[in-house]
Amino acid sequence: MTPGFGQRAAAQLERDVAAGAVGLKLFKNFGISVRDGQGQRVTVDDPELDPVWEMCARLNIPVLIHTGEPSEFYQPVDRHNERWLELILRPGRRMPSDVYPTFDTMMGERDRMFLRHPNTRFIAAHMAWHANDLARLGAMLDRMPNVVVGTGAILYELGRQPRAARAFFEKYSDRVLFGKDSYVPDEFPYYWRTFETNDEYFDYYRRYHAFWKMYGLGLSDDILRKVYYENALRVVPGIDPSSFPAH
């Protein structure tokens, strides 16, 4: 990233939206491995990018941002790390502190950027990686009314704390969008079962993510409609509401 990049990117974004784009996606390498012209890490809250976020606000399009990785990826791979098996099977997912910024460093950068742009609508992917700490996530949403979250790749966190997760969804039903990292039809029934039923003690679909059992949240139809599609209709412009059931 070179000086003036933010202004150039904002101008390109304006052209892209005129051509039909309805949002901006930031990939996981942003804040981790993206470097500037001097080889320094570009922080999530780098002011060079302020024109991009401001342009998103002006164009009324959301920013889907994936910041960092699960907190366990930053921790030593030992018996205290519940993702130890995944990190042994896929060592490239590790985020050692001598190579990468810490988890809290990245989350702090992200939060400062969210707060600095209150008129920009941000979608924090993976429930901001705080689905394992719903009190922290709730406090974040309370401070940042411009932020909503997506549910991709965190089902295993919700299904082991069904009472706390249900209370979270009841309070923040307008702030959660259903989503997944990839379209894998065999995985969707696990989401339906966790969100919609009161079933107990069932398996998660990926054992190296979660060796514990899952429990259903039993969310109401009103909350399910919001999470599955109504919130997306509000947050993302250009979605045809006629594609979804009326009620």
Long-range contacts (C-beta under 8 A, 24 or more apart in sequence): 1-34, 1-35, 1-36, 1-37, 1-42, 1-46, 1-48, 2-36, 2-37, 3-37, 3-48, 5-48, 5-49, 6-48, 6-49, 6-50, 6-51, 6-52, 7-51, 9-49, 9-51, 9-52, 10-51, 10-52, 10-54, 10-55, 13-52, 13-55, 13-56, 13-59, 14-55, 14-59, 17-59, 17-61, 21-61, 22-61, 22-236, 22-237, 22-238, 22-239, 23-61, 23-62, 23-63, 23-64, 23-236, 24-52, 24-56, 24-61, 24-62, 24-63, 24-64, 25-63, 25-64, 25-65, 26-63, 26-64, 26-65, 26-66, 26-67, 27-66, 28-66, 28-67, 28-68, 28-69, 30-65, 30-66, 30-67, 31-67, 31-68, 31-101, 31-106, 31-109, 31-110, 32-68, 32-95, 32-100, 32-101, 32-106, 41-101, 43-109, 44-106, 44-109, 44-110, 44-113, 45-109, 45-110, 45-112, 45-113, 45-116, 50-116, 50-117, 53-113, 53-116, 53-117, 53-120, 54-117, 54-120, 56-120, 56-121, 57-117, 57-119, 57-120, 57-121, 60-121, 60-237, 61-121, 61-237, 62-121, 62-122, 62-123, 62-235, 62-236, 63-120, 63-121, 63-122, 63-123, 64-123, 64-125, 64-150, 65-110, 65-122, 65-123, 65-124, 65-125, 66-125, 66-126, 67-106, 67-107, 67-109, 67-110, 67-124, 67-125, 67-128, 67-129, 68-95, 68-103, 68-106, 68-107, 68-110, 68-129, 69-93, 69-95, 69-103, 69-129, 70-126, 70-129, 70-132, 71-103, 71-129, 71-132, 73-103, 74-100, 74-102, 74-103, 82-211, 83-209, 85-208, 85-211, 86-208, 86-209, 89-208, 103-129, 111-140, 111-143, 111-144, 114-144, 114-146, 114-147, 115-143, 115-144, 117-146, 118-144, 118-145, 118-146, 119-146, 120-146, 121-146, 121-147, 121-148, 121-235, 122-146, 122-147, 122-148, 123-147, 123-148, 123-149, 123-150, 123-177, 123-235, 124-148, 124-149, 124-150, 125-149, 125-150, 125-152, 125-179, 126-150, 126-152, 126-153, 126-154, 127-151, 127-154, 127-157, 127-176, 129-154, 131-157, 131-158, 132-157, 134-161, 134-164, 134-165, 134-168, 137-168, 138-168, 138-171, 138-172, 141-172, 141-175, 147-175, 148-174, 148-175, 148-176, 148-177, 148-231, 148-235, 149-175, 149-176, 149-177, 150-176, 150-177, 150-178, 150-179, 151-176, 151-177, 151-178, 151-179, 151-180, 151-191, 151-227, 152-179, 152-180, 152-181, 153-180, 153-181, 155-190, 155-191, 155-194, 155-204, 155-214, 156-204, 156-206, 156-209, 156-210, 156-212, 156-214, 158-194, 158-217, 159-194, 159-204, 159-210, 159-214, 159-215, 159-216, 159-217, 160-210, 160-212, 160-213, 160-214, 160-215, 162-215, 162-216, 162-217, 162-218, 165-217, 166-217, 166-218, 166-219, 169-217, 169-219, 169-223, 169-227, 170-223, 173-222, 173-223, 173-226, 173-227, 174-226, 174-231, 175-231, 176-226, 176-227, 176-231, 177-227, 177-231, 177-232, 177-235, 178-227, 178-228, 178-229, 178-232, 190-214, 195-219, 195-224, 195-227, 196-224
